[in-house]
Amino acid sequence: MSPAEITPDTEHRGLVGALPAVLRPFALLARFDRPIGWWLLFWPGAWAVALSGGAIERWDLIAWLLLGAIAMRGAGCVYNDIVDRDLDKQVARTRSRPLASGAVSLKAAWAWLVLLCLIGLGVLVQLRPYAAVVALLSLAPVAAYPFMKRITWWPQAWLGIVFSWAALVGWSQIAGTLTVAGLLLYAGSIAWVIGYDTIYALQDREDDALIGVRSSALRMGTKVRPGVAGFYAAALALWGGAIWLIRPDPIALAALLPVALHFIWQITTLDPADGAGALHRFRSNRFAGLLMFGACFVVGTTSTL
C-alpha cells in the first residue's frame, strides 16, 4: 500500500478540525474524530438494556451508557497510545498520532486520561451497587489489553472481552443480577468484536508482521473470510440463545435476520487485500449494532423477564 493510500489513525476534520489548535491534539488523542469506536463500545450496553426490557422506561440509562462509552473509549485510546507510543512511530497509519508525533507530551496525555476517567466516574455513580461493581471489574482487562498484541495472536479476543463489557453492566442494572441470557448476549458480542476487529487489522498486516505485532488477521492468513464468517455465525448463535431465553418463540429469532444479512454482505464483499474496503466494512458495524439493538428492543419490549 502506498503512503497516499494509507488512512491515518487521526484526522483533522469535522468538529475536531474546528477546535482551537491547542485543543485539537487532545481530541485526536481520544479519537473524537473517529466516533465508530465509541459506537461499538456503546451498542452492547444498549442491547442489554433493551433485551432485558428496560429500553423505554430506562432511556436515561441508555443515554448515560452513551456518555460513558464516549469518555471511556477516549480514555482507552489515550492509555493505549501511552503504552504503544514507540510502536506507533513504526507504523504508517499510526505515526501521526499525537503522542507518536510529539504533538502531545507524555505528562499531558496522563492528565487528559485522568480527566476522561473522571467523566466515566460520573456515569458510574448513576448505577446500582451491583452494576457499579461489575463495571469496575472491567478495569483489569482494560489495563491489560494494550499488551496482548505482544503476547498472543488473538488480541482481538481480549478486545472483545473489553468492548463487550457494557452488556454486563446494562444487564446488571436492569435485571439486578447477571443471568444466563445476559451472559450469552455478552459472549455473542465478544465473537462479533473478534470478527470486526479482524477486518480492521487487515489494514496493518504488513507493518505488524515487520515489527512483530500479532493479530488474528495475521494468524488466519489466507482464511480471513471464513474465519470472520465463523465468528459472526457464533455471535448470531449466542444472541439467538439469549433471545430464546427471554422469549422462546421462533418468531423472536427472526429479529436477528437483518443483522445476519448485514454480516453476509460484509463477508461476501470483503477483499482482504483491500485496506480501504476493509475499513469501510469495519465501520459498517455501527449499523450492525443498530440492527441488533432493533432486534433486542422488539424482543425485550414484547416479553417479560
Stockholm file with secondary structure:
# STOCKHOLM 1.0

chainA/1-305         MSPAEITPDTEHRGLVGALPAVLRPFALLARFDRPIGWWLLFWPGAWAVALSGGAIERWDLIAWLLLGAIAMRGAGCVYNDIVDRDLDKQVARTRSRPLASGAVSLKAAWAWLVLLCLIGLGVLVQLRPYAAVVALLSLAPVAAYPFMKRITWWPQAWLGIVFSWAALVGWSQIAGTLTVAGLLLYAGSIAWVIGYDTIYALQDREDDALIGVRSSALRMGTKVRPGVAGFYAAALALWGGAIWLIRPDPIALAALLPVALHFIWQITTLDPADGAGALHRFRSNRFAGLLMFGACFVVGTTSTL
#=GR chainA/1-305 SS CCGGGCCCSCCCCHHHHHSCTTTHHHHHHTTTTCTHHHHHHHHHHHHHHHHTTCTTTTHHHHHHHHHHHHHHHHHHHHHHHHHHHHHHTTSTTTTTSHHHHTSSCHHHHHHHHHHHHHHHHHHHTTSCHHHHHHHHTTHHHHHHHHHHHHHCSCHHHHHHHHHTHHHHHHHHHHHSSCCHHHHHHHHHHHHHHHHHHHHHHGGGHHHHHHHTCCCHHHHHGGGHHHHHHHHHHHHHHHHHHHHHHHCCCHHHHGGGHHHHHHHHHHHHHCCTTCHHHHHHHHHTHHHHHHHHHHHHHHHHHTCCC
#=GC SS_cons         CCGGGCCCSCCCCHHHHHSCTTTHHHHHHTTTTCTHHHHHHHHHHHHHHHHTTCTTTTHHHHHHHHHHHHHHHHHHHHHHHHHHHHHHTTSTTTTTSHHHHTSSCHHHHHHHHHHHHHHHHHHHTTSCHHHHHHHHTTHHHHHHHHHHHHHCSCHHHHHHHHHTHHHHHHHHHHHSSCCHHHHHHHHHHHHHHHHHHHHHHGGGHHHHHHHTCCCHHHHHGGGHHHHHHHHHHHHHHHHHHHHHHHCCCHHHHGGGHHHHHHHHHHHHHCCTTCHHHHHHHHHTHHHHHHHHHHHHHHHHHTCCC
//
